[in-house]
């Protein structure tokens, strides 16, 4: 793991510690989780922009048509056999 160090205001530091205490986690864990969530949010925004720039081609869209077919067979009778 790599150490990151940064400065925050007193109020933010106090709130971070209060939330860590409430949640029963170390402050470092709280901050790691917050950073991970923020990075995931930013990545998802980047993904959305990429999809707009490069929409699916015809071959990739064909897979979504297959997903709409539903199950290949009706297996509900198997559930009755087990009961």
N, C-alpha and C positions, 0 to 999 in steps of 0.2 A: 504494500500500500504506500502511496505517496502522501506526504504531509503538505497540506495547503494552509496558508496563514493569511488572514486578512483582518482589517479593522472594521468595527461596526460601532454605532453610537451606543451610549449607555442604556438607552431605553430598549433598543433591539436586543442587546446582550441580556438584559434583565428578562425580557419576554421569552427569549430562547431558553434561558435557564428555567423559568417558570413552567413553560410547556414541557420541557424535558422532565422536570420533577412530576408534573401531573401525569405524564405518560409512562413514567417509570423507566426512562431510558437515559443514557448518557447524553449530554449536550452534543457531543461529537456525532453520535448516531442520529440525532435529530437533524443536525446540519447536513450530514451526508445524505439523508433521505430527502431533505428539501432540495439539495443540489441535484440529486438524481432525478427528482420529479421535474424540476425546471429544465434540465437538459433533455428529458423525454418530451416535454411540451414543445421545446424549440425544435427538436428533431421532427416531431409530427407536423409542425407548421411548415418545415422545409419539405417534408414528404408531400404535403398538399400542394405546394407550389410546383414541385416536380411533376406531379400528376397532371396539373394544368398545362405545363409546358410540353409534356410528353404523354399524351393519353394512350390508353391501350391500343395496340394494333388489332387487326381483324383476328389473327390467330389467338391472341390473348383473350379477346372478348368471347371467343368460341367456348372457352372453359366455363364462362358464366352461364351460357345456355345449357350446358350439361348439368350444372348445379340445380337448375330449375326443374329437371326431370323428376326429382324426388327419388325415393327408394326403388331399387330395381325389382324387389319383390315385397309382398305383404307378409311380414313375419309375426303379425299379431296373434295368429293361432298358436304359435309356439309358447307365448306367455300363458295361454290357457292350459296347455299341456303340462307346464311345470307346476301349476297350482293344484 
